[in-house]
Amino acid sequence: MPAPHAPRALGSVPFVKGEPINYILIDCEEIALTINDAIAPMKPEQRADAMARAISRVFQHEYLHIHRRTSHHDETGVFASALSRRFLVAPDPPTSPSATPAAAVIESVGAL
């Protein structure tokens, strides 16, 4: 019987002398292991979309470490210290039909 999987970090940003460097490591294998049970019943294209969403959310989380220049976390949301399987694979929230894709992205990061 294989040993149980010991979870690792899904992503990381190195810090040097307390400052984040502009480098993001995303562990796609760990993300796949983390979400596998949730996406197994899905059709192949749905699994690919869910994996892409999970990778994107881990990237957003790690990018915030660089942008905010901190190793601290929020209590909830994409900048929480742990991202749940459910959060990682959840469908994207709907956007306004009149919003362009670029505006939706900019709005989601709080630039508008």
C-alpha positions in Angstrom: 0.0 0.0 0.0 1.5 3.4 -1.0 2.3 5.9 1.7 -0.3 8.7 2.1 0.4 11.9 0.2 2.1 14.5 2.4 0.9 17.9 1.0 3.5 20.4 -0.1 3.1 24.1 -0.9 1.2 24.7 -4.2 3.4 27.7 -4.9 6.0 30.0 -3.4 7.8 33.3 -3.7 11.4 33.4 -2.4 12.2 36.1 0.1 15.7 37.6 0.5 16.4 39.7 3.6 12.6 40.0 4.2 11.8 41.2 0.7 10.1 39.1 -2.0 12.0 38.6 -5.2 10.2 38.7 -8.6 10.1 34.9 -9.0 7.1 32.7 -8.6 7.3 28.9 -8.3 4.1 27.0 -9.1 4.0 23.2 -8.3 1.6 21.9 -10.9 2.1 18.3 -9.8 1.1 19.3 -6.2 -1.9 21.2 -7.5 -3.0 18.2 -9.6 -2.7 15.9 -6.6 -4.6 18.4 -4.4 -7.6 18.8 -6.8 -7.6 15.3 -8.4 -10.5 13.9 -6.3 -12.6 17.0 -7.1 -12.0 16.9 -10.9 -11.9 13.1 -11.5 -15.7 12.9 -12.4 -15.4 15.8 -14.9 -15.1 15.5 -18.6 -11.5 15.9 -19.9 -12.1 19.5 -21.1 -13.7 20.4 -17.8 -10.7 18.9 -15.9 -8.3 21.0 -18.1 -10.3 24.1 -17.3 -10.4 23.3 -13.6 -6.6 22.8 -13.6 -6.1 26.1 -15.4 -8.3 27.9 -12.8 -6.4 26.2 -9.9 -3.0 27.2 -11.4 -4.3 30.8 -12.0 -5.5 31.1 -8.4 -2.2 29.8 -7.0 -0.4 32.3 -9.3 -2.7 35.2 -8.1 -1.9 34.2 -4.5 1.9 34.2 -5.0 1.8 37.4 -7.1 0.1 39.2 -4.2 3.1 38.3 -2.0 5.3 40.2 -4.5 2.8 43.1 -5.1 2.1 43.6 -1.3 5.7 42.9 -0.5 4.7 40.6 2.4 4.8 37.0 3.5 1.6 37.6 5.6 -1.8 36.3 4.5 -5.5 37.4 4.6 -7.9 35.2 6.5 -10.0 34.4 3.5 -10.0 34.6 -0.3 -7.2 34.2 -2.8 -4.6 35.5 -0.3 -5.6 33.1 2.5 -2.7 31.0 3.9 -4.4 27.8 2.6 -6.4 27.6 -0.6 -9.1 24.9 -0.4 -9.7 22.3 -3.1 -13.2 23.8 -3.5 -11.8 27.3 -4.0 -9.2 26.2 -6.4 -11.6 24.5 -8.8 -14.7 26.7 -8.4 -16.0 28.2 -11.6 -15.1 31.9 -12.2 -17.8 34.3 -11.0 -20.0 35.7 -13.8 -19.0 39.1 -15.2 -21.2 41.8 -16.7 -22.2 41.0 -20.3 -21.0 44.4 -21.4 -17.6 44.0 -19.8 -14.7 43.3 -22.2 -12.4 40.5 -21.1 -9.6 43.0 -20.4 -11.8 45.2 -18.3 -13.1 42.1 -16.3 -9.5 41.1 -15.5 -8.5 44.6 -14.6 -11.6 45.0 -12.4 -11.0 41.7 -10.7 -7.6 42.8 -9.5 -9.0 46.1 -8.2 -7.4 48.4 -10.7 -10.8 49.9 -11.8 
